Amino acid sequence: MYEYHEILGSEKPIYRTKPPGLKTISEIPSGEFLIDYEIVGYLEYEENGKKLYEPLYAIVRDES
């Protein structure tokens, strides 16, 4: 999880609810390789009164 200053300038969108099709790291099956995914945004949530940001991943499709 990241704090806001750690993702500032990343140009990736911040979501308050997780969009369909995107996964958090805990939702990626252990048999799949993280190298097949890329961070496409961040999910904002609050923990102990502090806003935190969890990376959201999507599968990278090689179109070549």
Buried (B, 14 or more C-beta within 10 A) or exposed (E): EEEEEEBEEBEBEBBEEBEEEBBEEEEBEEEEEEEEBEBBBBBBBEEEEEEBBBBBBBEEEEEE
